[in-house]
Amino acid sequence: MMYFVSILHTINPLFFALLAVLALLLWKAIYTFKTYPDDPELRRNATKEMVVGGLVLILILGIFVVVPLVAGITVKDDELSLRLPTGFTFETYPEADILSAKMVSLDQSEYAIVSKVVGTETRAYREGIFLLQNGTEAAVFANGNTAILVETPNRILLLGPDRFDNFVKSFSEKLIPVQP
């Protein structure tokens, strides 16, 4: 079963600010192109601005919309797969590599998130590699303050996607039981 974090939690004010600036620049280029049909130099510059603006729009949409949609957790029989693009984590953990799993609070425990190493953090949405209160680094994919702490030989994982109760149930049934 595949688990994601809602796209509504990944859009942040920077996304809207960049879109507003880009819309203004594209409007200026289109206005210049239509207003001065007899000036080939202005039309050529306006065309360049529209092409660059279109490419920047594709880049912005890719970073803020497509990348979060690609991120996810897959729970299969005997296997856990993570795809966290902003944390550069594309890993698969067989059931044998999962040492333990327990529920933790990300607010007031030794597993509270202190700072971001690489990734995205907006309100309750966190995806990437983060430094924890106890001094360790963890791969985090969570949308809220409760997550499953998964210990593996190489890394600690904090997983709390949307439909968290279904995720805990699936994780417990297909991999190892989650301790409360």
Disulfide bonds with the S-S distance in Angstrom:
none
